[in-house]
Amino acid sequence: MKTMNKSKIPVVRIDALLDKYDGVVLFPEKVASANEMLRTIGLPKTNKKRRRA
């Protein structure tokens, strides 16, 4: 277990069979709903701290 914690290689492997879902919209209704919300409401404002020079 200690060697797994120190390694830089991820322990989880992604199955190559999931590649068939690349570029496929699985829930088009939800994507359309989210796009409509973004179109009407927009993105939330974020407060970024400004650096003084």
C-alpha positions as CSV (number, residue, x, y, z in Angstrom):
1,M,0.0,0.0,0.0
2,K,2.9,2.4,0.8
3,T,4.3,1.9,-2.7
4,M,1.0,2.7,-4.3
5,N,0.8,6.0,-2.4
6,K,4.3,7.0,-3.5
7,S,3.9,6.1,-7.2
8,K,3.1,8.7,-9.8
9,I,1.0,6.4,-12.0
10,P,-2.7,6.4,-11.3
11,V,-4.1,3.2,-9.8
12,V,-7.4,3.4,-11.7
13,R,-7.5,2.3,-15.3
14,I,-10.2,3.5,-17.7
15,D,-11.8,0.7,-19.8
16,A,-11.2,1.1,-23.5
17,L,-14.8,0.0,-24.1
18,L,-16.0,3.4,-22.9
19,D,-14.5,5.0,-26.1
20,K,-17.7,4.2,-27.9
21,Y,-19.4,6.9,-25.8
22,D,-16.8,9.6,-26.8
23,G,-18.7,12.4,-28.6
24,V,-22.1,10.9,-27.9
25,V,-24.7,13.0,-26.0
26,L,-26.3,10.5,-23.6
27,F,-28.9,12.9,-22.1
28,P,-29.9,15.4,-24.8
29,E,-32.9,16.8,-22.8
30,K,-30.7,17.7,-19.9
31,V,-28.1,19.3,-22.3
32,A,-30.8,21.3,-24.0
33,S,-32.2,22.4,-20.6
34,A,-28.8,23.5,-19.4
35,N,-28.1,25.4,-22.6
36,E,-31.4,27.2,-22.3
37,M,-30.6,28.2,-18.7
38,L,-27.2,29.5,-19.7
39,R,-28.8,31.5,-22.6
40,T,-31.4,33.2,-20.4
41,I,-29.6,33.6,-17.1
42,G,-26.0,33.4,-18.0
43,L,-23.0,32.4,-16.0
44,P,-22.7,33.4,-12.3
45,K,-20.5,36.4,-11.5
46,T,-17.2,35.4,-9.8
47,N,-15.3,37.7,-7.5
48,K,-11.6,37.6,-8.3
49,K,-9.1,39.3,-6.1
50,R,-7.1,41.8,-8.0
51,R,-3.4,42.1,-7.4
52,R,-2.0,45.5,-6.9
53,A,1.3,46.2,-8.6
